[in-house]
Amino acid sequence: MEPMKPMKPIEPMKPMEPMKPMPAMEKWWPDDLGHASSSGSQNNVRYAFFAEKHRLLIEEHGSVRTYDSGGHQINGVSQQQSHGQSLAFTSETGVVDLDELKQVS
């Protein structure tokens, strides 16, 4: 039976690189709308909401649609995957289906 060899000392951990900030979402909407109050993307669909202009823009497959948001303050998006894809947004009053908003272009 061979004698047990002594354990080698553990090397100290190398310092980790500091986290890099996430890149800002590129601006894909017209300049006249200004700064988006909220924006995001999910499953190849992007949205940007402009509270002062009451506009919600949806970009899907390279095509942009504009909706009048009425009195809603849009702050999030979700997609229903069953029975085709439908978009729903969250606002201060709860869920807002895209079908509830008037498309203006």
Secondary structure, DSSP 8 states (H G I E B T S, - for coil): ----------------------------S-GGG-S-SEEEEETTEEEEEETTTTEEEEEETTEEEEEE-TT----EEEEE-TTS-EEEEEETTEEEEGGGSEE--
